Amino acid sequence: MADESAGFFKVVVNHEEQHSIWPAHRATPAGWHEAGVSGSREECLEHIRTAWPDITPLSVRTARNA
């Protein structure tokens, strides 16, 4: 298996607004959608750090605010 740490990635988001990186050459996994950001592993992780400051799942945040 090739080392993907130096590869090209995309940021994906699920229905709970949780973010992850995924190899850009692979199909987006079921239950996730592309966030429109791609690049190196470091670039994608930096985007996630700024775009997803509260890692609490959406359902928990919603219940907390109800």
Backbone hydrogen bonds, N-H to C=O, Kabsch-Sander energy under -0.5 kcal/mol:
donor,donor_aa,acceptor,acceptor_aa,energy
4,E,2,A,-0.7
6,A,3,D,-0.6
7,G,4,E,-1.9
9,F,39,G,-3.5
10,K,22,W,-2.5
11,V,37,V,-2.6
12,V,20,S,-2.8
13,V,33,H,-2.6
14,N,18,Q,-1.9
15,H,31,G,-0.7
17,E,14,N,-2.1
20,S,12,V,-2.1
22,W,10,K,-2.2
24,A,8,F,-2.5
26,R,23,P,-1.6
32,W,29,P,-1.7
33,H,13,V,-2.5
35,A,11,V,-2.8
39,G,9,F,-2.3
44,C,40,S,-2.4
45,L,41,R,-2.5
46,E,42,E,-2.2
47,H,43,E,-2.1
48,I,44,C,-2.3
49,R,45,L,-2.3
50,T,46,E,-1.7
51,A,47,H,-2.9
52,W,48,I,-2.1
55,I,53,P,-0.7
58,L,16,E,-2.0
60,V,57,P,-0.6
61,R,57,P,-2.2
62,T,58,L,-2.8
63,A,59,S,-2.1
64,R,60,V,-2.3
65,N,61,R,-1.5
66,A,62,T,-0.5
66,A,63,A,-0.8
